[in-house]
Amino acid sequence: MPDTVPGPLAGVLVVEVGSFLAAPFAATQLADLGARVVKVETPGSGDFVRGNAPYVDGESSSFVRLNRNKESVALDLKSDEGRDAFRRLVARADVLVENLRPGAMRRMGLGYDDLAADNPGLVYASASGWGQDGPLAQQPGLDIMAQARSGLMSVTGFPDGGPAKVGVPVCDLMCAMYVALGVTAALRERDRSGQGQHLDVSLHEAGVALGVWEAGRWFGGGGVPGPQGSAHQSQAPYQAVVTTDGHVTIGANTPTLWLAFCSALGLDALPADPRFVDNTARMTHRDALVEAVEAVTATMSTGAVLDVLGAAGVPCAPIQTYDQVFTDPALEARDFFWDAEHPTLGAVRQVGSPMRFSRTPVRRGPAGPVLGADTAAVLAELAPTTEETP
């Protein structure tokens, strides 16, 4: 699909006031979908991610990837001039996405009620650690705190290990995804009502919302879930097992797959064993089950296990490190990675969007912008002063 085909959110103007991850990642999803995103940053410093190493020719490698498809406008929102320009800009916008501390935008006269007075159709999305109200609202909240309080850290790692967080900032990222989803839903509703609204999404609640199996266990009287290593909370075999050169993940979690799994590995006696006759029995006797499985897989290479199980149609996969992920032939074959142009760095390799549309493809535009590069052009076009207006 040619890059000139407009994305599904083409014509939507988004203003972002964000730093680090939740708001910027949410706005990047909207930008990928074709929205025009104007990133408003503090003059001189900008988004804190600009200070994150490693650097390439003075630019943060993370920033130019996280903030692709955006324009950068430098405005001091603590000054009258900066706030006036910001209000003129947002008066033209469809969406505002921000992740400042709850109340910070309001104290500058830039809260939802303030801006909606000039732009009733504005969809105003706020991402925060704990939500815009409630007893925790004013506490600082980063991803690890949200992972801790949401319960995610209590089920991550191994039963005999200390606390562990998910390797990626999952609460930040999921909060961002809920913001992007909520914004698109609010825009759709605005098509019917003509009215915008305020969207409040927290890292904390985004993390709690991920506890699908854990909620089923707790509310179903199954006790308090705990860490299981790579194993599933309620299905077996569904985990990593040892091989001669590492580990391979397996998932024989239906009756059909269980039989195919046993047949492929020569474990023909297991289906008739009362300890493994169904999933409930296999969960009860999981240690014995894994011991029996690894008695076979531990004599095979990872590649051999993948070949045997793959031929039998049993879900399995290697555990890849990121050097392998970012050069994965399967991803290359689907054109997942792509190069975005940067004014000083040239081509910047990007991690693609997982969304694939048959008619309106995601946008593949420029890499994250230089701080303030678009200030003059954007303000002249979208936020001119009365004297500048033709």
Buried (B, 14 or more C-beta within 10 A) or exposed (E): EEEEEEBBBEEBBBBBBBBBBBBBBBBBBBBBBBBBBBBBBBBEEBBBBBEBEEEEEEBBBBBBBBBBBBBBBBBBBEEEEBBEBBBBBBBBBBBBBBBBBBBBBBEBEBBBEBBBEEBEBBBBBBBBBBBBEEEBBBEEBBBBBBBBBBBBBBBBBEEEEEEBBBEEBBBBBBBBBBBBBBBBEBBEBBEEEEEBBBBBBBBBBBBBBBBEBBBEBBEEEEEEBEBBEEBBBBBBBBBBBBBEEEBBBBBBBEEEBBBBBBBBBEBEEBBEBEEBEEBEBBBEBBEEBBEBBBEBBEEBBBBBBBBBBEEBEBBBBBEEEEEEEBEBEEBEEEEBBBEBEBEEBEEBEBBBBEEEBEEBBBBBBBBBBBBBBBBEEBBEEBBEEEEEEE
